[in-house]
Amino acid sequence: MRSAVRFVLLAALLASSRLGATVSDGSETLRNVVDVMIAFDLGAEELLAARGLDAEELADRQIDLANEALANSGLGDLFEFRLVRVATLGVRVRDYEIRAGETEAKHRFNWMIGQYRSVTESPEDVEDPAWFDLATACEEVGADVLMAIVDTGCATGMTGLSNGLEVMDPRYPWNSPYLLDLYVPTAIGSCDLNAVLKGYTFQHELGHMLGAGHASADQVNAASIPVGPQLFSDSCAYLFDWGGTLHTTLMGYTYDGYGHDCERILCYSTPELTFRDASGADTGIPLGVAGRYDNVRAIREAYPFVAQFRTHVVRYGDWLVRTACGAGGTLKTSYDGL
């Protein structure tokens, strides 16, 4: 996760007014990074403890897998994800009542994202001071992306939801400083703990934060599952058959809405690469189609701006760990040089 990544200066980055997405460790090496803070709600921490699992180790593993997805997609030389803080969110998402007409998981994800957005948009609607602490903790470490791992208390249903780049107002250029100033304080991704433990939900939701959309309506049943693209017209996952099994790149769902299961692979859609089977043999099947199914193109364009959402605070090699947000009303921070 912490291996050096070659810094590539893109034309889009040159055009941006928010330069400074690189982090130096004092040597000649520059790393282009997207800093990530991961927060666990009280329910998720209780489940982890009951199973003998460690929150920091799980957070670290999810970032490793996210960087593996970048490498598998041909993006590993452009940037990497870096874990800068692991926090405890002092609420139990599963405790909040369900509104009529909504599934449990969907409502609880919507409620959680709404609470975080309200910190800046309508503070009077914030129901617990833990949300203010969470926003403060994110700002303190300059995290570009906040991902919450929670226990929704639901065995089935929605496994994640993000306030991703697709929320940008189409009346303005998506990377305009005006929109970024409005969007950054409300940017949050969320995942159900059980889904994170079983698959690639965390990496899927992280993709939304970089402008990657779901599969398109011409490949899946749009009446049954959400479809893409969101922000970019060609930022769609790609479904393909191999060995009689339907596969999907990372932003697709694990089913197509027509009664078929899909095997999700740890790679974003791209026409530049082909699928390799379990033995590593190249099947020759492209992982996307130019102009139609190409999450990688969107991520290449979006990541310089995501990496500049907040000014980098943590030095490369330092990892800010364990913050209690709302638990006891204090923020507890320590440094761990790794």
C-alpha positions as CSV (number, residue, x, y, z in Angstrom):
1,M,0.0,0.0,0.0
2,R,2.8,2.4,0.8
3,S,5.1,1.6,-2.1
4,A,6.3,4.6,-4.1
5,V,4.1,5.7,-7.0
6,R,5.6,7.6,-9.9
7,F,4.3,11.2,-10.1
8,V,2.8,11.9,-13.5
9,L,2.0,15.5,-14.4
10,L,-1.3,15.6,-16.4
11,A,-2.5,18.4,-18.5
12,A,-5.7,18.5,-16.4
13,L,-3.6,19.0,-13.3
14,L,-1.7,21.9,-15.0
15,A,-5.0,23.5,-15.8
16,S,-6.3,23.2,-12.2
17,S,-6.2,26.0,-9.7
18,R,-5.7,23.5,-6.9
19,L,-2.2,22.3,-7.4
20,G,-0.4,20.4,-4.6
21,A,-1.7,16.9,-4.6
22,T,1.7,15.4,-4.2
23,V,3.3,14.4,-0.9
24,S,7.1,14.3,-0.4
25,D,8.9,12.3,2.3
26,G,11.9,14.5,2.1
27,S,13.6,12.6,-0.7
28,E,13.4,13.1,-4.4
29,T,10.3,10.8,-4.6
30,L,7.0,12.5,-5.1
31,R,3.8,10.5,-4.7
32,N,0.4,11.5,-6.0
33,V,-2.1,10.4,-3.4
34,V,-5.7,10.4,-2.5
35,D,-5.9,10.6,1.3
36,V,-8.6,8.4,2.8
37,M,-10.1,8.5,6.3
38,I,-12.2,5.5,7.4
39,A,-14.8,5.7,10.2
40,F,-16.5,2.7,11.9
41,D,-19.8,3.2,13.7
42,L,-20.3,1.7,17.1
43,G,-22.3,-1.2,15.7
44,A,-19.5,-2.1,13.2
45,E,-16.9,-2.0,16.0
46,E,-19.0,-4.3,18.2
47,L,-19.4,-6.8,15.3
48,L,-15.7,-6.7,14.7
49,A,-14.9,-7.3,18.3
50,A,-17.3,-10.2,18.5
51,R,-15.6,-11.8,15.6
52,G,-12.1,-11.2,16.9
53,L,-11.3,-8.8,14.1
54,D,-9.3,-5.5,14.3
55,A,-10.7,-2.3,12.8
56,E,-7.2,-0.9,11.9
57,E,-6.2,-4.1,10.1
58,L,-9.5,-4.2,8.2
59,A,-9.1,-0.5,7.2
60,D,-5.5,-1.2,6.0
61,R,-6.7,-4.2,4.1
62,Q,-9.4,-2.2,2.3
63,I,-6.9,0.4,1.2
64,D,-4.5,-2.4,0.0
65,L,-7.3,-3.8,-2.1
66,A,-8.2,-0.4,-3.5
67,N,-4.6,0.1,-4.6
68,E,-4.6,-3.4,-6.1
69,A,-7.7,-2.4,-8.1
70,L,-5.8,0.6,-9.4
71,A,-2.8,-1.5,-10.4
72,N,-5.1,-4.1,-12.1
73,S,-6.7,-1.3,-14.1
74,G,-3.5,0.3,-15.3
75,L,-3.8,3.2,-12.9
76,G,-1.1,2.2,-10.4
77,D,1.5,4.5,-11.8
78,L,-0.8,7.6,-11.6
79,F,-1.7,7.7,-8.0
80,E,-2.4,5.6,-4.9
81,F,-4.9,5.7,-2.0
82,R,-3.3,6.4,1.4
83,L,-5.0,5.7,4.8
84,V,-4.5,8.8,7.0
85,R,-7.0,8.2,9.9
86,V,-9.2,5.5,11.4
87,A,-12.0,6.9,13.4
88,T,-14.8,5.7,15.7
89,L,-18.2,7.3,14.9
90,G,-20.0,7.4,18.2
91,V,-23.5,6.5,16.8
92,R,-25.2,3.2,15.9
93,V,-26.6,3.5,12.4
94,R,-28.8,0.4,12.9
95,D,-30.7,2.2,15.8
96,Y,-32.3,4.8,13.6
97,E,-36.0,4.1,12.7
98,I,-37.0,3.2,9.2
99,R,-39.3,5.6,7.3
100,A,-42.4,4.1,5.7
101,G,-41.8,2.9,2.1
102,E,-38.1,2.5,2.4
103,T,-35.9,-0.6,2.9
104,E,-33.9,-0.7,6.1
105,A,-30.5,-0.4,4.5
106,K,-31.4,2.3,2.0
107,H,-33.0,4.5,4.7
108,R,-30.1,4.1,7.1
109,F,-27.5,4.9,4.4
110,N,-29.5,7.9,3.3
111,W,-29.9,9.1,6.9
112,M,-26.2,8.8,7.5
113,I,-25.2,10.7,4.4
114,G,-27.8,13.3,5.2
115,Q,-26.5,13.8,8.7
116,Y,-22.9,14.3,7.4
117,R,-24.1,16.8,4.7
118,S,-26.1,18.7,7.3
119,V,-23.0,19.6,9.3
120,T,-22.2,22.2,6.6
121,E,-25.6,22.6,4.9
122,S,-28.1,22.7,7.8
123,P,-26.4,22.3,11.2
124,E,-29.7,22.6,13.0
125,D,-30.7,19.2,11.5
126,V,-27.7,17.3,12.9
127,E,-29.0,14.9,15.5
128,D,-25.8,14.0,17.3
129,P,-22.6,16.0,17.9
130,A,-20.6,12.9,16.7
131,W,-21.2,14.1,13.2
132,F,-19.5,17.5,13.9
133,D,-16.6,15.6,15.4
134,L,-16.4,13.4,12.3
135,A,-16.2,16.4,10.0
136,T,-13.6,18.0,12.2
137,A,-11.5,14.8,12.3
138,C,-11.6,14.7,8.5
139,E,-10.5,18.3,8.1
140,E,-7.7,17.8,10.7
141,V,-5.9,15.2,8.6
142,G,-6.7,16.7,5.2
143,A,-8.5,13.6,4.1
144,D,-9.7,13.9,0.5
145,V,-12.2,11.1,0.9
146,L,-14.2,9.9,3.9
147,M,-15.5,6.3,3.9
148,A,-17.8,5.0,6.6
149,I,-18.1,1.3,7.4
150,V,-21.2,0.6,9.5
151,D,-23.6,-2.0,10.7
152,T,-27.0,-1.3,9.1
153,G,-28.5,-4.3,11.0
154,C,-29.8,-5.6,7.6
155,A,-29.1,-9.1,6.3
156,T,-30.1,-8.2,2.7
157,G,-30.6,-5.1,0.6
158,M,-28.4,-2.2,-0.3
159,T,-24.8,-2.7,0.7
160,G,-23.3,0.7,0.2
161,L,-24.1,4.3,-0.9
162,S,-22.0,7.3,-1.7
163,N,-22.4,11.0,-2.1
164,G,-20.0,10.7,-5.1
165,L,-19.0,13.0,-7.9
166,E,-22.2,12.3,-9.8
167,V,-23.9,14.9,-7.4
168,M,-22.1,17.7,-9.2
169,D,-24.5,20.3,-10.6
170,P,-24.4,19.9,-14.5
171,R,-24.8,23.6,-15.0
172,Y,-21.2,24.1,-14.0
173,P,-18.0,22.5,-15.1
174,W,-17.6,19.4,-12.9
175,N,-14.1,20.4,-11.7
176,S,-14.8,24.1,-11.1
177,P,-13.5,25.5,-7.8
178,Y,-17.0,26.7,-7.1
179,L,-18.5,23.2,-7.2
180,L,-15.6,21.7,-5.4
181,D,-15.9,24.1,-2.5
182,L,-19.6,23.1,-2.2
183,Y,-19.0,19.4,-2.7
184,V,-15.9,18.5,-0.7
185,P,-17.4,19.1,2.8
186,T,-20.3,16.7,2.0
187,A,-18.3,14.0,0.2
188,I,-18.8,10.6,2.0
189,G,-19.0,7.0,0.9
190,S,-20.6,4.3,3.1
191,C,-20.5,0.5,3.2
192,D,-22.2,-2.2,5.3
193,L,-19.6,-4.1,7.3
194,N,-20.8,-7.5,6.2
195,A,-20.5,-6.6,2.6
196,V,-17.0,-5.2,3.1
197,L,-15.9,-8.5,4.7
198,K,-17.4,-10.6,1.8
199,G,-16.5,-8.7,-1.3
200,Y,-15.4,-5.5,-3.0
201,T,-18.1,-3.1,-1.8
202,F,-15.6,-0.7,-0.3
203,Q,-13.6,-0.4,-3.6
204,H,-16.9,0.0,-5.5
205,E,-18.0,2.9,-3.4
206,L,-14.6,4.5,-3.6
207,G,-14.9,4.3,-7.4
208,H,-18.0,6.5,-7.1
209,M,-16.0,9.1,-5.3
210,L,-13.7,9.2,-8.4
211,G,-16.5,9.5,-11.0
212,A,-17.0,5.9,-11.8
213,G,-20.5,4.8,-12.7
214,H,-22.5,1.6,-12.6
215,A,-23.2,-0.7,-15.5
216,S,-25.3,0.7,-18.3
217,A,-28.9,0.0,-19.1
218,D,-28.0,-1.8,-22.3
219,Q,-26.3,-4.5,-20.2
220,V,-28.4,-4.8,-17.1
221,N,-32.1,-4.4,-16.1
222,A,-32.4,-0.8,-15.2
223,A,-35.8,-1.5,-13.6
224,S,-34.2,-3.7,-11.0
225,I,-30.8,-2.1,-10.2
226,P,-29.2,1.3,-10.3
227,V,-27.4,2.0,-13.6
228,G,-24.7,4.4,-14.7
229,P,-23.2,6.5,-15.9
230,Q,-23.4,9.4,-13.4
231,L,-20.9,12.1,-14.3
232,F,-19.1,10.9,-17.4
233,S,-21.1,9.5,-20.3
234,D,-18.9,6.5,-20.9
235,S,-18.1,5.8,-17.2
236,C,-19.9,2.4,-17.1
237,A,-18.9,-1.0,-15.7
238,Y,-18.6,-3.8,-18.3
239,L,-20.2,-7.2,-18.2
240,F,-18.8,-10.2,-20.2
241,D,-19.1,-14.0,-20.3
242,W,-16.2,-16.2,-19.6
243,G,-16.5,-20.0,-19.2
244,G,-20.2,-19.8,-19.0
245,T,-20.1,-17.4,-16.0
246,L,-21.1,-13.7,-16.3
247,H,-18.4,-11.4,-15.0
248,T,-18.5,-7.7,-14.2
249,T,-15.8,-5.1,-13.6
250,L,-15.7,-3.5,-10.2
251,M,-18.5,-0.9,-10.7
252,G,-21.1,-3.5,-11.8
253,Y,-23.5,-5.3,-9.4
254,T,-23.1,-8.9,-8.5
255,Y,-26.3,-9.6,-10.4
256,D,-27.7,-8.2,-13.7
257,G,-31.3,-7.8,-12.8
258,Y,-32.4,-10.5,-15.2
259,G,-31.9,-13.4,-12.8
260,H,-28.1,-14.0,-13.5
261,D,-25.4,-13.7,-10.9
262,C,-22.2,-11.9,-11.8
263,E,-18.7,-12.5,-10.6
264,R,-17.2,-9.1,-9.7
265,I,-13.5,-8.7,-10.5
266,L,-11.1,-6.3,-8.9
267,C,-10.6,-4.0,-11.9
268,Y,-12.3,-1.0,-13.3
269,S,-13.6,-1.2,-16.8
270,T,-11.2,-0.2,-19.6
271,P,-10.8,-1.2,-23.2
272,E,-7.0,-1.0,-22.8
273,L,-6.7,-4.3,-20.9
274,T,-7.9,-7.8,-21.3
275,F,-9.2,-10.3,-18.8
276,R,-6.9,-12.9,-17.3
277,D,-8.3,-16.1,-15.8
278,A,-7.4,-17.6,-12.4
279,S,-4.2,-19.1,-13.8
280,G,-3.1,-15.7,-15.2
281,A,-3.7,-16.7,-18.8
282,D,-4.8,-13.9,-21.1
283,T,-8.3,-14.7,-22.5
284,G,-8.2,-11.9,-25.0
285,I,-11.5,-10.5,-23.8
286,P,-11.4,-6.8,-23.4
287,L,-12.4,-5.3,-20.0
288,G,-14.3,-2.4,-21.7
289,V,-15.3,-0.7,-24.9
290,A,-14.0,2.7,-25.8
291,G,-16.6,5.4,-25.6
292,R,-19.1,3.1,-23.9
293,Y,-17.7,1.1,-20.9
294,D,-14.6,2.9,-19.6
295,N,-14.5,3.7,-15.9
296,V,-10.7,4.1,-16.1
297,R,-10.9,7.1,-18.4
298,A,-13.2,8.9,-15.9
299,I,-10.9,8.1,-13.0
300,R,-7.9,9.4,-14.9
301,E,-9.6,12.7,-15.4
302,A,-11.1,13.0,-11.9
303,Y,-8.3,11.8,-9.6
304,P,-6.1,15.0,-9.8
305,F,-9.0,17.0,-8.5
306,V,-10.1,14.4,-5.8
307,A,-6.5,14.3,-4.6
308,Q,-6.7,18.1,-4.1
309,F,-10.0,18.2,-2.2
310,R,-8.1,19.1,1.0
311,T,-4.5,20.2,1.6
312,H,-2.3,17.2,2.7
313,V,-1.5,17.3,6.4
314,V,0.0,13.9,7.1
315,R,3.6,13.3,6.0
316,Y,4.2,10.3,3.9
317,G,5.2,7.6,6.3
318,D,3.0,8.9,9.2
319,W,-0.4,7.4,9.8
320,L,-2.8,9.1,12.1
321,V,-4.7,6.5,13.9
322,R,-7.8,6.0,16.2
323,T,-10.0,9.0,16.7
324,A,-13.1,8.9,18.8
325,C,-15.9,11.0,17.3
326,G,-18.7,11.7,19.7
327,A,-17.7,8.9,22.1
328,G,-17.1,10.8,25.3
329,G,-17.1,14.1,23.4
330,T,-13.3,14.2,22.8
331,L,-11.0,13.6,19.8
332,K,-8.2,11.3,20.6
333,T,-5.3,11.3,18.1
334,S,-2.0,9.6,18.1
335,Y,0.8,9.2,15.5
336,D,2.3,6.0,14.4
337,G,5.3,6.3,12.0
338,L,5.0,3.4,9.5
